[in-house]
Amino acid sequence: MLIVHAIIKIKPDTENEFLEKVQPLLTASRKDEGCISYALFKNTEEKNSFMMVEQWESPEMLEKHTKEPHFIKFGEDAGDLMAAPLEIKTYPVAD
């Protein structure tokens, strides 16, 4: 299993638009093959900051996810809302 933490920092005053654009990604990604969980959390200590926490069966399933149309569309639609590049960390679960 693989855990992904993706820190998303958005521009001020774009939260509503960001949340609208991320919903299709959340809904579709939860149905992707190999997805165990896929959730978005709002940082309560830092404005305009969110974290996506994902669990995948394998690195291969995560790689497949990044090629899905809903993943690509979100990147295109929400790119202008980002205040910084995504900070992505992956963690393989130790046996």
C-alpha positions, 0 to 999 in steps of 0.5 A: 500500500502507498500513502500520498500527501499532496499539499495544495496552496491556492491563491487568496479569495479562490477557495470557493472556485477551488472547492468547486473544481476539486469535487469532480476529481474527488468523486471520480478518483474514489472510483479509480482502480486501486484507490483505497481512500481519497480525501481533501482536508483544509488546513486550519492553521494556514489560510489557503492551504489544503492537503489531499490524503490518498491511499493506493493499493500499489505505486502502479495504481497511483501511476495509472490514476495520474493518467486518468482524464479527471486527474488531467482535467483538474490540473488544467482547470485549477492550475490558475488557482494555485499559489505554489507548486504542489508538494507531494510526498509518497509513503510506502506502508511498512510491512 
